[in-house]
């Protein structure tokens, strides 16, 4: 049996200058070759099928495929702020602390003001900053209504106090 690796006497590591990038590339190549020999790349999904390439050359093909695959939406800032304004109340209703609600509204107002001072990159910005105190008061009112509704449904679902629940015991088979 012959050893596939030459003995150290025939190889002088100082005879070849290898920088870090070349060493990493050689290691990666060695790992890929060993994985191919082990058969780890056999039966991969899409093997043997042609790649979906456009008919003409498009330098941004990978970016367009990424946007389509990840379902990313890139909107102008004015439209993004409109969407954010429409969903702000629902996002605020998920917050439990008034200070966090104030911070969220103030951050929204900062983004609206920053959008007002930038040159328009699309449709004009019609979203207005929100009054922090009014928004917090509306949030507190909605929260109180949800609490009252939860209490009402809990009291309606609770068993009557006059009735006692009987426990039924099942006889064990002997």
Rosetta blueprint (number, residue, H / E / L):
1 X L
2 X L
3 X L
4 X L
5 X L
6 X L
7 X L
8 X H
9 X H
10 X H
11 X L
12 X L
13 X H
14 X H
15 X H
16 X L
17 X L
18 X L
19 X L
20 X H
21 X H
22 X H
23 X H
24 X H
25 X H
26 X H
27 X H
28 X H
29 X H
30 X H
31 X H
32 X H
33 X H
34 X H
35 X H
36 X H
37 X H
38 X H
39 X L
40 X L
41 X L
42 X L
43 X L
44 X L
45 X L
46 X L
47 X L
48 X L
49 X L
50 X L
51 X L
52 X L
53 X L
54 X L
55 X L
56 X L
57 X L
58 X L
59 X L
60 X L
61 X H
62 X H
63 X H
64 X H
65 X H
66 X H
67 X H
68 X H
69 X H
70 X H
71 X L
72 X L
73 X L
74 X L
75 X L
76 X L
77 X H
78 X H
79 X H
80 X H
81 X H
82 X H
83 X H
84 X H
85 X H
86 X H
87 X H
88 X H
89 X H
90 X H
91 X H
92 X H
93 X H
94 X L
95 X L
96 X L
97 X L
98 X H
99 X H
100 X H
101 X H
102 X H
103 X H
104 X H
105 X H
106 X H
107 X H
108 X H
109 X H
110 X H
111 X H
112 X H
113 X H
114 X H
115 X H
116 X H
117 X H
118 X L
119 X L
120 X L
121 X L
122 X L
123 X L
124 X L
125 X L
126 X L
127 X L
128 X L
129 X L
130 X L
131 X L
132 X H
133 X H
134 X H
135 X H
136 X H
137 X H
138 X H
139 X H
140 X H
141 X H
142 X H
143 X H
144 X H
145 X H
146 X H
147 X H
148 X H
149 X H
150 X H
151 X H
152 X H
153 X H
154 X H
155 X H
156 X H
157 X H
158 X L
159 X L
160 X L
161 X L
162 X L
163 X L
164 X L
165 X L
166 X L
167 X L
168 X L
169 X L
170 X L
171 X L
172 X L
173 X L
174 X L
